[in-house]
Amino acid sequence: MWKSLFGRDNSDGPRQEGPAPGAPTRPFADRMAEQANNISWAARRAGARLPIAALPQLGLIEDILYPLLTHLRTNLPTVDEEIAVEAFVGDYLPTTLNAYLALNPQFARQPRADGRTPGDDLVEQLETLEDAIRDLSQALYAHDAQQLSIQGRFLGAKFSRSDLEL
């Protein structure tokens, strides 16, 4: 009895070891694609609550993001790259969209003293996010190109004939 209270009772037989708590069970790119799809559908469900220019702007972001996530399925990202992609998909994009959707719809369309509306701010922030995902994707593709170049130099050194050979 005392052993079971302290987690030492093995009378039920050997315990099955499962994945570590908090360990991802699906590939990174698949998890990010699911989050991106959730954001996309949330925006489409919001429909008329969003400014007219917001959905096309989200479409431009998706046009960059989805091919990048497909690329990451076969070209595993580094930890730093994962952090950057996860921050974009899991924080920056949904936070921007959700902050706007949390506004009272009448207030969201009402111009401020400067003539701008919160909807204008949303579109501007989405443009900034488009630039950010474009820069991130270029950095990830450049990293892959750099790795290919490094591999090419390695293969050249490994398999080219040396001047020392006869």
C-alpha positions as CSV (number, residue, x, y, z in Angstrom):
1,M,0.0,0.0,0.0
2,W,2.7,2.5,0.9
3,K,4.6,1.8,-2.3
4,S,1.5,2.6,-4.3
5,L,1.2,5.9,-2.6
6,F,4.7,6.9,-3.6
7,G,4.4,5.6,-7.1
8,R,6.6,2.5,-6.5
9,D,4.1,-0.2,-6.9
10,N,4.7,-2.2,-10.0
11,S,2.1,-4.9,-9.2
12,D,0.1,-4.0,-12.3
13,G,3.0,-5.1,-14.5
14,P,5.4,-3.0,-16.5
15,R,4.3,0.5,-17.3
16,Q,4.0,1.6,-20.9
17,E,6.2,4.6,-21.7
18,G,4.4,7.1,-23.8
19,P,5.6,10.3,-25.3
20,A,7.0,12.8,-22.9
21,P,4.4,15.3,-21.6
22,G,4.3,18.2,-23.9
23,A,6.2,16.5,-26.6
24,P,4.8,17.2,-30.0
25,T,3.3,14.1,-31.6
26,R,2.9,15.5,-35.1
27,P,5.5,17.0,-37.4
28,F,6.2,20.7,-36.9
29,A,5.0,21.7,-40.4
30,D,1.7,19.9,-39.9
31,R,1.0,21.6,-36.6
32,M,1.8,25.0,-38.1
33,A,-0.4,24.3,-41.1
34,E,-3.3,23.3,-38.8
35,Q,-2.9,26.6,-36.9
36,A,-2.7,28.6,-40.1
37,N,-5.9,26.9,-41.3
38,N,-7.6,27.8,-38.1
39,I,-6.6,31.4,-38.5
40,S,-7.8,31.4,-42.1
41,W,-11.2,29.9,-41.3
42,A,-11.6,32.3,-38.4
43,A,-11.0,35.2,-40.8
44,R,-13.5,33.8,-43.3
45,R,-16.1,33.2,-40.6
46,A,-15.7,36.9,-39.5
47,G,-16.5,37.9,-43.1
48,A,-18.2,41.3,-43.2
49,R,-16.8,42.3,-39.8
50,L,-13.3,42.6,-41.4
51,P,-12.4,45.6,-43.7
52,I,-12.7,44.9,-47.4
53,A,-9.0,44.9,-47.9
54,A,-8.2,42.5,-45.0
55,L,-9.2,39.2,-46.7
56,P,-7.1,39.7,-49.8
57,Q,-4.2,40.8,-47.6
58,L,-4.6,37.5,-45.6
59,G,-4.7,35.7,-48.9
60,L,-1.3,37.2,-49.8
61,I,0.1,36.1,-46.5
62,E,-1.3,32.6,-47.1
63,D,0.2,32.5,-50.6
64,I,3.7,32.8,-49.0
65,L,3.0,30.8,-45.8
66,Y,1.5,27.6,-47.2
67,P,4.3,26.9,-49.7
68,L,6.7,27.6,-46.9
69,L,5.0,25.1,-44.6
70,T,5.0,22.5,-47.4
71,H,8.7,23.1,-47.9
72,L,9.3,22.6,-44.2
73,R,7.7,19.1,-44.3
74,T,10.7,17.8,-46.3
75,N,13.4,20.4,-45.2
76,L,13.4,20.3,-41.5
77,P,13.9,23.7,-40.0
78,T,16.5,24.6,-37.3
79,V,15.3,25.4,-33.8
80,D,15.6,29.1,-34.5
81,E,13.6,28.8,-37.7
82,E,10.9,26.8,-35.9
83,I,10.7,29.5,-33.3
84,A,10.3,32.2,-35.9
85,V,7.6,30.3,-37.9
86,E,5.8,29.3,-34.7
87,A,5.8,32.9,-33.4
88,F,4.4,34.1,-36.7
89,V,1.7,31.5,-37.0
90,G,0.9,31.0,-33.3
91,D,1.2,34.6,-32.1
92,Y,1.7,37.5,-34.5
93,L,-1.0,36.7,-37.1
94,P,-3.7,35.4,-34.7
95,T,-3.1,38.2,-32.2
96,T,-3.5,40.8,-34.9
97,L,-6.7,39.3,-36.2
98,N,-8.2,38.5,-32.8
99,A,-7.5,42.0,-31.5
100,Y,-9.5,43.5,-34.3
101,L,-12.3,41.0,-34.0
102,A,-12.6,41.7,-30.3
103,L,-13.5,45.3,-31.0
104,N,-17.1,46.5,-31.1
105,P,-18.0,46.4,-34.8
106,Q,-19.4,49.9,-34.7
107,F,-16.2,51.2,-33.1
108,A,-14.0,49.3,-35.6
109,R,-15.4,51.3,-38.5
110,Q,-15.5,54.7,-36.8
111,P,-12.8,57.1,-37.9
112,R,-10.6,58.6,-35.2
113,A,-9.4,62.2,-35.1
114,D,-6.6,61.3,-37.5
115,G,-9.1,60.0,-40.0
116,R,-8.0,56.4,-39.7
117,T,-10.1,53.5,-38.5
118,P,-9.1,50.4,-36.6
119,G,-9.8,48.6,-39.8
120,D,-7.1,50.7,-41.5
121,D,-4.8,49.7,-38.7
122,L,-5.6,46.0,-39.2
123,V,-4.8,46.2,-43.0
124,E,-1.6,48.1,-42.3
125,Q,-0.6,45.4,-39.7
126,L,-1.4,42.7,-42.2
127,E,0.8,44.4,-44.7
128,T,3.6,44.4,-42.2
129,L,3.0,40.7,-41.5
130,E,3.1,40.0,-45.2
131,D,6.6,41.6,-45.4
132,A,7.7,39.7,-42.3
133,I,6.6,36.3,-43.7
134,R,8.2,37.1,-47.0
135,D,11.5,37.9,-45.3
136,L,11.2,34.8,-43.2
137,S,10.6,32.6,-46.1
138,Q,13.4,34.1,-48.1
139,A,15.7,33.5,-45.1
140,L,14.6,29.9,-44.8
141,Y,15.0,29.2,-48.5
142,A,18.4,31.0,-48.5
143,H,19.5,28.7,-45.6
144,D,18.6,25.7,-47.6
145,A,20.5,27.1,-50.6
146,Q,23.5,27.7,-48.3
147,Q,23.3,24.1,-47.0
148,L,23.3,22.8,-50.6
149,S,26.3,24.9,-51.4
150,I,28.1,23.6,-48.3
151,Q,27.3,20.0,-49.4
152,G,28.6,20.7,-52.9
153,R,31.9,22.0,-51.5
154,F,32.1,18.9,-49.3
155,L,31.4,16.6,-52.2
156,G,33.9,18.4,-54.4
157,A,36.6,18.1,-51.7
158,K,35.7,14.5,-51.0
159,F,35.6,13.1,-54.5
160,S,37.7,15.4,-56.6
161,R,41.2,14.2,-57.4
162,S,43.9,15.8,-55.4
163,D,47.1,17.2,-56.9
164,L,49.0,14.8,-54.6
165,E,47.5,11.7,-56.2
166,L,49.4,10.2,-59.1
